[in-house]
Amino acid sequence: MTTDLDQLKAELLASIDAAAGVDALDAVRVHALGKQGAVTGLLKTLGGMSPEERQETGPRIHALREAVTEAIAARKAALEGAALEAKLAAETLDMTLPADGVPAGSVHPVSQVMDELAEIFADLGFAVATGPEIEDDWHNFTALNIPETHPARAMHDTFYLAGEHATPMVLRTHTSPVQIRAMKAAGGQKPVRIIAPGRTYRSDSDATHTPMFHQVEGLVIDKGITLGHLKWTLETFLKAFFERDDIVLRLRPSYFPFTEPSAEVDVGFSIVNGKRVIGGSEGWMEVLGSGMVHRKVIAAGGYDPDQWQGFAFGCGIDRLAMLKYGMDDLRAFFDGDLRWLRHYGFSALDVPTLSGGVGA
């Protein structure tokens, strides 16, 4: 029996070494260790042996099985390694070739400018406030000193929503309703300092107007607030936004129902290579509206107008983006033209910071 086991072991190990591939090796495995395999057959004979024979022969048969199993595993690893080496040798990869371009999205200029505004005003102590785009008539008009019969309503080209409501619902025509909501949230007892950027809607469309556009409103409510605070805030904001120290402002008397007195704000510009560039005072360009918050609006927000004063301002975010980044048609902002977005869009890594430049 001992001679037979030694001979079988030698034959099986020789067959394993001679296996030229994984398939041939698997055939040897089945021949040795399969259900009808030679080693399996020897293991089955252990049950018919006497205890003395089993004690002598059993360890040798088990040792044979272990040796064959280990040899098969080693040969399989060697064959697979050789196959991989052959594959790598046959394949070539030129590491000097440029990689295929990966399509990358871009940040829309409006989103970028919103981030720039938030960065600038956060440094001035302003919080960002938001409100619903579907507004009730009271927040959008009445609370802002635009009652139902007020002629200023005709200036807004409002989208009214159909349906039965306790109060008419509209697509908000400005972000000013957020001012009322912010004052109400403050309970009429503490200062408010917010900006309210967001989408607004008016029935208008041409090169400088679209039915949906973006506005940012600013509101400060406190005690002892004056026009001087308003002018300094706007001057500081525009210098930071356009990243120029030669920003010059001109405030012209105007009319807004929610402020009194009211002022249109013009910024000076210069002509450089035939183009208008913000900065200097060769000419004037209107950029935003502003004024001291009307007493009725302060009262609607829950504050005592005899104790609290404030200022407000608002401008189009799309217009700010056009002035800063040289765009000339507002409609292109919403066309979804990938060529335009690739040209004017920003990398996701272009995060506005005051230290690195809000337009960096």
Salt bridges, closest charged atoms under 4 A:
ASP6 OD1 - ARG60 NH2 3.10
ASP26 OD1 - ARG29 NE 2.85
GLU116 OE1 - LYS324 NZ 2.95
GLU133 OE2 - ARG199 NH2 3.02
GLU135 OE1 - HIS139 ND1 3.99
GLU135 OE2 - ARG181 NE 2.79
ASP136 OD2 - HIS139 ND1 2.86
ASP136 OD2 - ARG181 NH2 3.85
ASP137 OD1 - ARG153 NH1 2.76
ASP206 OD1 - HIS209 ND1 2.92
GLU235 OE2 - LYS231 NZ 3.14
GLU243 OE2 - LYS324 NZ 3.59
ASP246 OD2 - ARG244 NH2 2.82
ASP266 OD2 - ARG250 NH2 2.93
ASP266 OD2 - ARG252 NE 2.51
GLU286 OE1 - ARG252 NH2 3.73
ASP306 OD1 - ARG295 NH1 3.11
ASP318 OD1 - HIS214 ND1 2.96
ASP329 OD2 - ARG331 NH2 3.13
ASP337 OD2 - ARG339 NH2 2.82
